[in-house]
C-alpha cells in the first residue's frame, strides 16, 4: 500500500499543477486525521514538565505534536527532546503486564484474577499487621506516578495499613536537596522558573549536572542564553557536554565539593563582593558562615578540590558581579554521603550573593523523574512529612489530618528506604508494598536489597512491566503508563500540570489510583470508605490538607494551565518565584547553615576506575526513562526496568524467586550513580 502511495505521488507530481497538488495534499491529510485523537498531556520522562499532544487512534499511540498554543507549554514552548517526542511506544509493548500475577506453591508467578490477587494482598498485609503490628509493614511510592496516586498511596499506608513507614525513590536522589533547602530557605524546591528565570539569567553556576543529556530542553534554553551573552561557569569532575558551552569550566576532585563552594564564599566575603544589604536585612547566622569558611583559602581549596587559585577567583568574580545568577545542580551534588552538605553550601552561596527571591536568579535543582517533586515529596510520601511537607510529629497537624481522614496518622517518623531493607533483614519489617519503583535495581547496595527482598514474608509490586523486583514478589499488580491515566504531576519548577489519558491500559491492567482504592476497600480499617469517582476528587482533598496546593483543582488547571505552588486559594495566581518578600520561616528570614566538608566514601581503584560509569551514545536515556521500543528502539539493552525501562534478559537460574518470563537483573557491578 505504501509503495502504491509513493507511485501515485510520483505520477501526480509530474502531471498536475502545484495548486492542485496542495489541494489534494490537504484532502489526503484531512482523511488521514479522521478518527485520530489529540490528547494534551505532560511528558512522562524528566521533571522539566514539557507539554505536548499525544496522537492516538483506537488505543494505539501514533506520535507527538506540539500544543496548539505554545502558551499552554510554559516549560518548553513548542519543543521536545528525543525522549519526549519518540519515546512512547513502550506503552504498546507486547511485554506489558496485562493481568495480575500471584506466586503459586511451585514458587512461580501465575496469572490470576483481580479478585484472587486483591484478596491475597489483603490477607497477606492483614496477617502481618495482626501478628506483628502495623510498623512491620512499609510502602514505597513512585516518582513516575501522578500526585493523586502518590497521595493515595501514602494515605493508604498511614490510615489503612496503619504504618509510619512510607518513602520513595527521591531518598536516593534529591532528598538531600529537600533537606538542605528546607533548612536554609524554608521550602525544599526550586525557587524560580525555567523560561523566565533560568532562561534569562545573567550568569549560571552549574555543578553535578549532565544537563544536555538529562534535561535536554532545559539545557537548550541555557545554551541559547549563553549564546546571547550570559556567563556559564561549570564545576565538574568530567567535562560534560554543557561545559563545552561554558565561559569557564573547572575540573574538580570528586567528593570535595564543599571545599570549593566554601572557597567561593570566602573569597566573595573577604573581597566585599557579597550583597551586604540583602544579608543584613533578609538572613540570619552570617557570622557563623564567615567563621566556617575562613579555613578555605585558595591554597587549601586547591589542595582539597584540585581547583587552581586563579580559577576559583575568576569564578567568584563572575558569580558575585553578575546582576542575576542561577545555581543549578543535579545528582552529582546530591548522591554523596555528604550530599546535604553540598546543597547547604550552594544555598549559602546563593544567599551571600543575594541571588534568591528576584527574577532571573535562584536555586535550581534539576530534578529527575517527571513527578519527583510532587510524588517524591509534596504528596507526603516521606517518612517525616505529611502532604504539603507538614510535620508528622506535630499534634496540631495530626489533629487536622484526623479530621480530614477520619483516622489519625501515626505521629512518629518512619523508616527511610535503606532502613526498610535493613529492618527487613533483621525481621522487623515483614511486608512491603512497592508502587512503580524497582529497588532491586535502584538501591545503592543491590546485594543488600536483594537479600532484604528475599527475607520479606510478603511483597507486593505494582508496575507496568516485570522488573528485577517482581522476581521477588508474592503478588504483581498490572498498572497503567502515563499515557493511560488522568491526574497531575509537578515539575521541577513547582508547576502542577494535568496529565491526559490517550489510551486505555492493556488487558486487565488498571490505573494505579484505582488499585490502591480497591485495596483500601478490602483491608479492614477504621475511617470512611474510599469513595473517589475520579482523580479530580483526590486533588480536591489534597487541596484541603496541603495548604501549598490549596488553590489547585483539575478544573482550574484545565482553564488556566499549570500553577506553581504555593497556590493557597482559588484567587491565588500561584508563585512564579519564591521568597520575593520573605522566606518560609516565622520571621521571614533565610538561615545560613554552614556546610561541613567531607571526604568521599569510595575512591577510584583498578576495579572501579573513575570513568567506569560513563555512558556512550549520542542521546543516552535518563535513568528510569527508556524502553527498547521507545527512544532508541531496537533490541533490549542490558539495563533495568522502572516504569518502562529496557530489561536485561538472562536465564532464570540465578534468581531466588522465579518470575513469569524468565529473567533477572543485570549482574554488572556499579558503585557510582551517573550524574
C-alpha positions in Angstrom: 0.0 0.0 0.0 2.8 2.4 0.9 4.6 1.6 -2.4 1.4 2.4 -4.2 1.1 5.7 -2.5 4.6 6.6 -3.5 4.0 5.7 -7.1 0.8 7.8 -7.2 2.6 10.7 -5.6 5.4 10.5 -8.3 2.9 10.4 -11.1 0.9 13.3 -9.7 4.0 15.4 -9.2 4.9 15.2 -12.8 1.4 15.7 -14.3 -0.6 18.0 -12.0 -0.3 21.7 -11.3 1.2 22.8 -8.0 -2.1 24.3 -6.8 -3.9 21.1 -7.4 -1.2 19.2 -5.6 -1.7 21.4 -2.5 -5.4 20.9 -2.6 -5.0 17.1 -2.9 -2.5 17.1 -0.1 -4.9 18.9 2.2 -7.7 16.5 1.4 -5.4 13.4 2.0 -4.2 14.9 5.3 -7.8 15.5 6.4 -8.8 12.0 5.5 -5.8 10.5 7.4 -6.8 12.5 10.5 -10.3 11.1 10.6 -10.7 9.1 13.8 -7.4 10.3 15.2 -7.5 11.8 18.7 -5.2 14.5 20.1 -4.7 14.5 23.9 -2.9 17.3 25.6 -0.6 16.0 28.4 2.6 16.3 30.2 5.7 14.4 29.3 6.4 11.3 31.4 10.3 11.4 31.3 12.2 14.1 33.2 11.0 16.8 35.5 11.2 19.7 33.1 7.5 19.2 32.5 7.2 19.6 28.8 3.7 19.8 27.4 2.5 18.4 24.1 -0.3 16.4 22.4 -0.3 12.7 22.1 -1.8 11.5 18.8 -3.7 8.2 19.1 -6.2 6.0 17.3 -8.0 3.0 18.7 -5.8 3.0 21.9 -2.6 3.0 19.8 -0.2 5.9 20.3 0.9 7.2 16.9 3.0 10.3 17.7 3.6 13.5 19.5 2.9 17.0 18.2 3.2 20.5 19.9 0.3 22.0 21.8 -2.0 24.3 19.7 -0.8 27.3 21.7 2.8 27.5 22.9 1.5 29.3 25.9 0.0 26.0 27.0 3.5 24.6 27.3 5.3 27.1 29.6 8.4 25.0 30.2 9.1 24.0 26.6 7.0 26.3 24.3 6.8 24.0 21.2 10.0 21.9 21.6 10.6 18.5 23.0 13.6 16.3 23.3 14.1 13.0 21.5 12.7 11.1 24.5 9.5 13.0 24.7 8.9 13.0 21.0 9.7 9.4 20.2 9.8 7.5 23.5 6.2 6.5 23.7 6.0 3.1 22.0 6.8 1.2 25.2 3.2 1.7 26.2 2.1 -0.5 23.3 4.7 -3.2 24.1 3.6 -6.8 24.0 5.6 -7.3 27.2 3.3 -5.1 29.3 1.7 -6.6 32.3 -1.9 -7.2 31.4 -3.2 -9.4 34.3 -2.4 -9.8 38.0 0.3 -12.4 38.9 0.2 -14.5 42.1 3.0 -16.7 43.2 1.9 -20.3 43.5 3.0 -23.3 45.6 5.6 -24.1 42.9 7.4 -20.8 43.5 6.4 -19.3 40.1 4.2 -16.4 39.3 1.0 -17.3 37.6 -1.8 -15.3 36.0 -4.7 -14.6 38.4 -8.0 -12.7 38.5 -8.2 -9.4 40.2 -10.4 -11.0 42.9 -7.8 -13.5 43.7 -4.9 -11.0 43.6 -6.6 -8.4 45.8 -7.7 -11.0 48.3 -4.2 -12.4 48.5 -2.8 -8.9 49.2 -5.4 -8.0 51.8 -4.9 -11.3 53.6 -1.2 -11.0 53.5 -1.0 -7.5 54.9 -3.7 -8.1 57.5 -2.0 -11.2 58.8 1.3 -9.4 59.3 -0.4 -6.4 60.9 -2.4 -8.6 63.3 0.6 -10.6 64.3 3.5 -8.1 64.4 1.8 -4.7 64.3 1.5 -2.0 61.6 5.1 -1.0 61.7 6.1 -4.4 60.4 4.7 -3.1 57.1 6.1 -0.4 54.7 5.2 1.2 51.4 7.2 2.8 48.6 5.5 5.5 46.4 6.6 6.4 42.9 8.0 9.5 41.2 6.6 8.3 37.9 3.0 8.2 39.2 0.6 11.1 39.5 0.2 13.3 42.5 -3.2 11.8 43.1 -1.9 8.2 43.0 1.1 9.0 45.3 -1.2 10.9 47.7 -3.5 7.9 48.0 -0.5 5.5 48.4 0.8 7.4 51.5 -2.8 7.8 52.8 -3.3 4.0 52.3 0.0 3.3 54.2 -0.9 5.6 57.1 -4.6 5.1 57.6 -5.3 1.6 56.2 -2.2 -0.3 57.0 -1.5 2.0 59.9 2.2 2.1 59.3 4.5 5.1 59.6 6.9 3.6 57.1 6.4 5.3 53.7 9.1 6.6 51.4 10.0 6.9 47.7 12.9 6.9 45.3 13.7 10.5 46.0 15.5 9.2 49.0 18.3 8.1 46.6 18.4 11.3 44.5 17.3 14.7 45.7 16.2 14.1 49.3 19.4 15.9 50.3 18.2 18.9 48.2 14.9 18.9 50.0 16.6 18.7 53.4 19.1 21.4 52.8 16.7 23.9 51.1 14.2 23.5 53.9 16.8 24.3 56.5 18.1 27.4 54.7 15.2 28.8 52.7 12.1 27.1 54.0 10.9 25.1 51.0 12.6 22.0 49.6 12.2 23.0 46.0 13.4 25.1 43.1 12.9 28.8 43.8 12.5 30.0 40.2 11.0 29.4 36.8 12.5 27.6 33.7 11.9 30.0 30.9 11.5 33.4 32.6 14.4 32.9 35.2 16.7 30.1 34.1 16.3 31.2 30.5 17.0 34.9 31.3 19.8 34.8 33.9 22.9 36.9 33.6 25.1 34.1 34.8 24.9 30.4 35.7 26.9 28.2 38.1 26.2 24.6 37.2 27.7 21.7 39.0 26.9 17.9 39.3 24.6 18.1 36.3 25.0 16.5 32.8 22.3 18.9 31.7 22.3 18.3 28.0 21.7 14.6 28.4 19.4 14.5 31.4 17.3 17.7 30.7 17.8 18.5 27.0 15.1 21.1 26.7 16.3 23.0 29.8 19.9 22.8 28.5 18.8 24.2 25.2 17.3 27.2 26.9 20.6 27.7 28.9 22.7 27.4 25.8 20.6 29.9 23.9 21.0 32.4 26.7 24.7 31.8 26.9 25.0 32.4 23.1 23.2 35.7 23.7 25.9 36.8 26.2 25.2 35.2 29.6 28.1 33.7 31.5 28.2 30.0 32.3 30.6 28.6 34.9 30.7 24.8 35.2 32.4 22.9 38.1 32.5 19.2 37.5 35.0 16.3 37.6 34.0 15.5 34.0 33.9 17.9 31.1 30.2 17.1 30.3 28.7 18.5 27.2 27.2 21.6 28.8 30.7 22.5 29.7 31.5 22.8 26.0 29.4 26.0 26.1 30.8 27.4 29.3 32.6 30.7 29.8 34.7 28.8 32.4 35.0 25.1 33.0 36.7 24.0 36.2 37.6 20.4 36.8 37.2 19.3 40.4 38.4 16.4 42.5 35.4 14.2 43.2 33.9 14.3 46.7 35.3 17.7 47.8 32.6 20.0 46.5 32.0 21.7 49.9 35.7 22.8 49.8 35.4 24.8 46.5 32.0 26.2 47.3 33.1 27.4 50.7 36.2 28.8 49.0 34.0 30.8 46.7 32.0 32.2 49.6 35.2 33.1 51.5 36.7 34.9 48.5 33.4 36.8 47.9 33.1 37.9 51.5 36.8 38.7 52.0 36.7 41.0 49.0 33.4 42.7 49.9 31.7 41.3 46.9 28.7 39.9 48.8 25.3 41.5 48.9 25.7 43.2 52.3 22.3 44.8 52.3 20.5 41.5 51.4 22.5 39.6 54.0 21.7 42.2 56.7 18.0 42.5 56.0 17.0 39.1 54.9 19.2 36.5 56.5 20.4 35.2 59.9 23.6 33.4 61.1 26.0 35.2 58.7 28.8 35.4 61.3 28.8 31.6 61.7 29.1 31.2 58.0 32.1 33.6 57.8 33.8 31.7 60.6 33.2 28.3 58.9 34.6 29.3 55.5 37.7 31.1 56.9 39.9 28.0 56.5 39.1 27.6 52.8 41.8 29.7 51.4 42.6 29.4 47.7 45.6 27.2 48.5 43.5 24.9 50.7 40.8 24.7 48.1 43.4 23.7 45.5 44.8 21.1 47.9 41.5 19.5 48.6 39.4 20.0 45.4 42.1 20.5 42.8 40.8 23.9 41.8 43.6 26.4 41.0 43.5 29.7 42.8 43.1 31.8 39.7 40.2 29.6 38.6 38.5 30.0 42.0 38.9 33.7 42.0 37.7 34.1 38.4 34.5 32.1 39.1 33.9 34.1 42.3 34.2 37.3 40.5 31.7 36.1 37.8 29.1 35.0 40.3 29.5 38.0 42.6 29.3 40.7 40.0 26.5 39.3 37.8 23.1 41.0 38.1 21.4 37.7 38.5 22.7 34.1 38.9 21.0 30.8 38.7 22.7 28.0 40.7 21.9 24.7 39.0 22.7 21.2 40.2 21.6 17.6 39.9 22.6 14.2 41.4 26.3 14.8 41.0 25.8 17.0 44.0 23.2 15.0 46.0 24.2 11.4 45.6 27.0 11.6 48.2 27.2 10.6 51.8 27.5 14.3 52.4 25.0 15.4 49.7 23.0 17.6 52.1 26.2 19.5 53.0 26.9 20.1 49.3 23.5 21.6 48.8 23.7 23.6 52.1 26.9 25.2 50.7 25.2 26.1 47.4 22.3 27.6 49.2 24.7 29.7 51.4 26.5 30.9 48.2 23.2 31.9 46.6 22.3 33.9 49.8 25.6 35.5 50.1 25.3 36.9 46.6 21.7 37.9 47.0 20.5 35.7 44.2 17.3 34.4 45.8 13.9 36.0 45.6 14.3 38.0 42.4 13.7 37.4 38.7 16.4 35.7 36.7 18.0 34.2 39.8 17.6 31.4 42.3 18.4 27.9 43.4 17.6 25.3 40.7 17.8 21.6 41.5 17.3 19.9 38.1 15.2 17.0 39.3 15.0 13.7 37.5 11.7 11.8 37.2 8.6 13.5 35.8 6.9 13.8 39.2 9.7 13.5 41.7 8.8 17.0 43.0 5.1 16.1 43.6 5.1 12.4 44.1 8.6 12.5 45.7 7.7 14.9 48.5 4.8 17.3 48.0 2.3 14.5 48.5 3.7 13.3 51.8 5.5 10.3 50.5 8.3 10.8 53.1 8.6 9.2 56.5 8.9 12.6 58.2 6.3 14.6 56.3 2.6 14.6 55.6 1.2 16.1 52.4 2.4 19.7 51.9 5.6 19.0 54.0 3.6 19.1 57.2 5.3 17.8 60.3 4.3 14.3 61.1 5.2 14.8 64.8 3.1 18.0 65.3 0.0 17.2 67.3 -1.9 20.1 65.8 -1.1 18.9 62.3 -2.2 15.4 63.2 -5.5 16.8 64.5 -6.2 18.4 61.1 -5.5 15.2 59.3 -7.6 13.1 61.6 -10.5 15.5 60.9 -9.9 15.2 57.2 -9.2 11.4 57.0 -11.3 10.1 59.9 -8.2 8.3 61.1 -5.2 9.8 63.0 -2.0 9.1 61.1 1.0 7.8 63.0 2.8 10.6 64.9 6.3 9.2 64.6 8.9 9.5 61.9 9.0 6.3 59.8 11.8 4.3 58.2 13.7 5.6 55.1 14.1 3.3 52.1 17.5 1.9 53.1 16.3 1.5 56.7 13.4 -0.6 55.5 15.7 -3.1 53.9 18.0 -3.2 57.0 14.9 -3.9 59.1 13.7 -6.5 56.7 16.9 -8.4 57.1 16.5 -8.0 60.9 13.0 -9.5 60.6 11.2 -6.4 62.0 9.8 -5.3 58.6 7.9 -8.3 57.1 5.6 -6.9 54.4 6.3 -4.3 51.6 4.1 -2.6 49.0 6.0 -1.2 46.1 4.2 1.1 43.6 6.1 1.9 40.4 9.6 1.5 41.8 12.3 -1.0 41.3 14.5 -1.1 44.4 16.2 -4.3 43.3 17.9 -2.2 40.7 18.0 1.3 42.2 19.3 0.7 45.7 23.0 1.7 46.1 23.8 -1.7 47.6 21.9 -4.1 45.3 23.1 -7.2 47.1 21.7 -5.8 50.3 18.4 -5.0 48.7 18.1 -8.5 47.1 18.8 -10.2 50.4 16.2 -7.9 52.1 13.5 -8.6 49.4 14.2 -12.3 49.8 13.8 -12.0 53.5 10.4 -10.4 53.4 7.4 -12.5 54.2 5.2 -10.7 51.8 6.0 -8.4 48.9 3.5 -6.7 46.5 4.7 -4.9 43.4 2.5 -2.7 41.2 4.0 -1.8 37.8 3.6 -1.9 34.1 6.4 -4.4 33.3 8.0 -7.2 35.1 11.1 -5.9 36.8 14.0 -7.1 38.9 11.8 -6.5 42.0 8.8 -8.5 40.7 11.1 -11.5 40.6 10.8 -11.5 44.5 7.1 -10.6 44.6 4.3 -12.7 46.0 1.7 -10.6 44.1 2.3 -8.4 41.0 -0.5 -5.9 40.1 -0.6 -4.6 36.4 -0.8 -0.8 36.4 -1.0 2.0 33.8 1.5 4.0 31.9 1.5 7.8 32.0 -0.4 7.9 28.6 -3.2 5.8 30.2 -4.2 7.9 33.1 -5.7 11.2 34.3 -4.2 13.3 37.0 -1.5 15.8 37.7 2.3 15.9 38.0 4.5 18.7 39.5 7.6 19.6 37.6 11.0 20.8 38.9 9.8 24.4 39.0 6.9 23.5 41.2 4.4 23.8 38.3 1.4 21.5 38.7 0.1 20.3 35.3 -2.5 17.9 34.0 -1.8 14.5 32.5 -4.3 13.4 29.8 -5.5 9.9 29.1 -4.8 8.9 25.4 -5.4 5.2 25.6 -6.8 2.5 28.0 -4.4 0.3 29.9 -3.9 -3.0 28.1 -5.8 -6.2 29.1 -6.9 -6.1 32.7 -4.4 -3.5 33.8 -5.8 -0.7 35.9 -4.9 2.9 36.8 -2.8 3.0 39.9 -5.2 5.0 41.9 -8.0 2.5 41.3 -5.8 -0.3 42.5 -4.9 1.5 45.7 -8.6 2.3 46.2 -9.6 -1.3 45.7 -7.1 -2.5 48.3 -8.2 0.2 50.8 -11.8 -1.1 50.5 -10.8 -4.7 51.1 -8.4 -4.3 54.1 -10.1 -3.8 57.4 -9.5 -0.3 58.9 -11.2 2.5 60.7 -12.4 5.6 58.9 -14.7 6.4 56.0 -14.9 4.5 52.7 -12.7 5.5 49.8 -15.5 6.8 47.6 -13.5 8.6 45.0 -15.0 8.5 41.5 -12.2 10.3 39.7 -8.8 11.7 40.3 -10.1 15.3 40.4 -11.8 14.4 43.7 -8.5 13.3 45.0 -6.9 16.6 44.1 -9.7 18.4 45.9 -8.8 16.5 49.0 -5.1 17.3 48.5 -6.1 21.0 48.4 -7.9 20.6 51.7 -4.9 19.1 53.6 -1.9 20.6 51.9 -2.0 24.5 52.1 0.6 24.9 49.3 -1.9 23.2 47.0 -4.9 24.9 48.5 -6.0 26.7 45.3 -5.3 24.0 42.8 -8.0 21.9 41.1 -8.4 20.0 37.9 -11.0 22.5 36.6 -8.7 25.4 37.3 -5.7 23.7 35.7 -7.8 23.0 32.6 -8.9 26.6 32.4 -5.8 28.4 33.3 -2.9 26.0 32.7 -0.2 24.9 35.1 0.0 26.6 38.5 3.2 26.9 40.6 2.8 26.3 44.3 2.4 27.8 46.8 -1.1 28.4 45.5 -3.1 28.8 48.7 -6.7 29.5 47.5 -8.8 29.9 44.4 -7.8 33.6 44.0 -4.1 32.9 44.3 -2.4 33.0 40.9 0.4 30.8 42.2 4.0 31.7 42.9 6.3 32.2 39.9 9.4 32.5 42.0 9.8 32.0 45.8 11.0 34.4 48.5 10.4 37.7 46.8 9.2 39.2 50.1 10.1 36.7 52.8 11.5 33.2 53.4 9.4 30.4 54.7 10.2 30.9 58.3 8.2 32.6 61.1 10.5 35.6 61.0 10.7 35.6 57.2 14.5 35.4 57.1 16.7 32.8 55.5 19.2 30.9 57.5 22.8 30.4 56.7 23.7 26.9 57.6 27.5 26.5 57.4 28.4 23.3 55.5 31.0 20.8 56.7 33.3 19.4 54.2 33.7 15.6 54.0 35.7 13.1 52.2 34.4 10.7 49.6 33.4 7.3 51.0 34.6 5.5 47.9 37.8 6.3 46.0 38.7 5.2 42.4 40.6 1.9 42.2 41.6 -0.5 39.5 38.4 -2.4 39.9 36.3 0.8 39.8 38.2 3.4 37.7 36.8 6.9 37.6 35.3 6.5 34.1 33.6 3.2 34.7 30.2 4.7 34.9 30.4 6.9 31.8 27.9 6.2 29.2 28.3 6.3 25.4 25.9 7.2 22.7 24.7 10.4 21.2 21.4 10.5 23.2 21.7 8.4 26.4 18.4 7.8 28.0 17.9 9.0 31.6 17.7 6.5 34.4 14.2 5.2 34.7 13.1 6.7 31.4 13.8 4.3 28.4 12.3 1.4 26.7 13.6 -0.6 23.8 10.5 0.1 21.7 10.6 3.8 22.6 13.5 6.1 22.1 16.5 4.1 20.9 14.2 1.4 19.5 15.7 -2.0 18.7 16.9 -4.9 20.7 16.5 -4.7 24.5 19.5 -3.2 26.2 21.0 -4.7 29.3 19.6 -2.2 31.7 16.9 -2.3 34.4 13.3 -1.7 34.4 11.3 1.1 36.1 8.0 2.1 34.6 9.2 1.5 31.1 13.0 0.9 31.2 14.6 -1.7 28.9 15.2 -5.0 30.5 18.0 -7.5 30.6 17.1 -11.0 29.5 19.0 -13.6 31.4 18.5 -17.2 32.4 16.3 -17.6 35.5 18.5 -19.9 37.3 20.4 -17.3 39.4 17.5 -15.6 41.0 16.0 -16.6 44.3 12.3 -16.4 43.3 11.0 -17.3 39.8 9.3 -14.7 37.7 6.8 -15.2 35.0 9.0 -14.5 32.0 12.4 -16.0 33.0 14.9 -13.1 33.5 16.6 -11.3 36.3 18.7 -8.1 36.9 22.0 -7.4 35.1 25.0 -8.6 37.0 27.4 -5.8 36.1 28.8 -4.1 39.2 28.3 -0.4 39.8 29.2 1.7 42.8 28.7 5.1 41.3 25.4 6.5 40.0 25.8 8.5 36.8 25.3 12.2 37.1 
